[in-house]
């Protein structure tokens, strides 16, 4: 992609969007349009030092496009309501379905390639497995309104006969890394563990409320944000190169290796050069019956498209995050 190309990043002040903005800067892309709700001051720290053309408020973006008629080279639609404890579906409908449809329609009409954020929350409790196979999308049963909204948009996208010149929906698994300071309850377990270790010297993990899983042995596919950034960028590059193995559609984005929350907590202690002290507490009632006990991305589709880079192991990713960001209060 020409360095003069205008690239749009939605959700640009959030965790993954702000990291992607920084990553694009590091690759020489400075002509960025950043779209988000910029009213939260704690999110704005994520953008300090980043280079871009303009910030556009999320709810004014489509009016802005109509008025300015910019020539856009690529859109990374990372913005979404990601709160899995928000049970008012209308919030998710507006931001995760309706807004995404508008992005899609703009990209289709203006021939702009788009990569958008889907989610592993679409897989629900995993009855259908964790394969990014389009055939199972209609059978998936997400466990919360957030996951439902993400799956509704995936289903809608797959039904469209008019499409952007290239599109990929990335089913993010458990992404962790710098620039999630503002997320509070929805931040990664590493961020929470780091704070707990500093405050009390120990980490509290949820007890298991499901047969077959010991406390702390709930398994997730944890993926470091730096791998997510590389894959987003790789998709843009491959589209530009005309990679014939790269088809439009949904792609899992995890490491392909499930690990336990206990492993995660221990890695956080190691990043701080401390001995692990872990306490198990009951899981909050409001999420107990909507909790995923196992997720593991089947990454074959992305590999078949030609992505060959190794992923950060859990230990490598957590170590980098803790030592170089959390312990120093640094941003990406």
Helices and strands as residue ranges (DSSP letters): E 6-10, H 15-26, E 32-36, H 41-44, G 45-47, E 54-57, G 58-60, H 61-68, E 72-77, H 89-92, I 93-98, H 99-110, E 113-119, G 120-123, G 134-139, H 145-159, E 167-172, E 174-176, G 181-186, H 189-200, E 203-206, E 219-220, E 222-224, H 225-241, E 249-253, E 259-260, H 261-271, E 278-281, H 285-288, H 300-304, H 314-321, I 322-326
